[in-house]
Amino acid sequence: MSQNKINIDALIEQMSKDIFDFVADIDEDDLLMVGIRTGGIWVASRLHKLLKLESELGELNISFYRDDFSKVGLHPEIKPSKLPIDITDKHIILVDDVLFTGRTIRAAMNEIFDYGRPASITLAVLIDRNKQELPINADIVGKSLTLNDGEHVKLLGPEPLALEIKELDD
Amino acid sequence: MTEHTQQTDPQGRLKHFLTTEGLNHTLLTSILDHAENFAGVENRPVKKVPLLRGKTVVNLFFEASTRTRTTFELAAKRLSADVLNLNIATSATSKGETLRDTLRTLEAMHCDMFIVRHANSGAAHYITTQVAPHISVINAGDGRHAHPTQAMLDMFTIRKHKGDFAPLKVAIVGDISHSRVARSEIHALNTLGVTEVRVVGPATLIPKDVESLGVHVFNDMSAGLEGVDVVMMLRLQRERMSDALLPSAHEFFNRYGLTEKRLKVAKKDAIVMHPGPINRGVEIESNIADSSRSVILQQVSHGIAVRMAVMAMCMQGNTEGIES
């Protein structure tokens, strides 16, 4: 196990600038930031503060939308999704900590569409592992990280945020 | 074999839900926690999650029911399962087919879950012994034995209003003898750790050995309601009474009907519950049933979220039809 030396605060700061540029043409009233539980919400709440967004931060718990429910079952941690306003015609900035297979993002988008029809979804991730199994790519990436097959990266938090990279036994 | 192992898989997860008896505090609490999560679904534009997409749920009701059957149906549909409603009275059993053959036939249609209501105690359990291993069975009421989802939606309603179970005194009033609801409530309340469970009613409608379930018996309504936080009224199960156990419905109301005056001895913020259907003027005065202290209609809506939770939890290990 190693606590990586990566400066997460600097990455998030840079992400906030990239997001600012990315959504420059969009009216701030139409912006809605949504974090994916749990790590995505940590990153999103920092970005939300840095960007001084007016609208409340949304939280998604995608466990009802996972494609592996029959295998892994219900997540024991309980925290319902919380989308603050009507999302129809909003521009959503979807935030997660690690983009791996892309399945979480697919589930998140499915859930978002059950709340309404957003004008657009922009994906911002702290870490992109470059291992997607689906045609899903991030628009804003904090850091691109190519790991060996057995290695696993996890965001520890919420305070301070740190990256843990470890070898999985199996 | 204990009931516990009949209902859970080797990992301790719910496989069937037949009774609240023998299930531990952690499991009952996790049903309530999951239900809390599912309750949010009904406030969204699309009141549906894809959790049980591709699964087939069969409502197997050998006894009449409106709210239980429809809330199970709605719960299954909100989980995106397909639902079959079998009206047994007009189906094959009345043409001489045995229950076993009916079950085989449904299995051949690749069903995944049976929701069973039956007039005989133990019917749902019997069905678990007759079906393929991947099928889950949920008891929606069997004779006088158990009605576990009703008990859990009542626990959910109590937790919503009172928060913590530990300090609560709960009175269950009426026909305890014929009530599967009462039995399931008593087990759930005691496992969740309330201070006191009371059963209140005429001696003819209270089972002799009921104290062994961990309750205090009161034949006097005023004494029974003194200082309680929750009053759970039961329906008089006249369809299950064969003997002259009480003189008349009017007489019953005079002694055990819930009136504003009688409710005065309960705590000021006591809530009034009833599993329905209510008999106005028999178990409960009309204006109490419609008052702000009555949570009877909340019980119905909570039933959907609790049934979604139980169905989802029972289907967790079901990998039928999924490639590994």
Interface residues (C-beta under 8 A of the other chain):
Chain A: N61 F64 Y65 F69 S70 K71 G73 L74 P76 I78 K79 P80 S81 N110 E111 F113 D114 Y115 G116
Chain B: R13 S30 D33 H34 E36 N37 F38 A39 G40 V41 R44 P45 V46 K48 V49 P50 L51 A312 M313 M315 Q316 G317 N318 T319 I322 S324
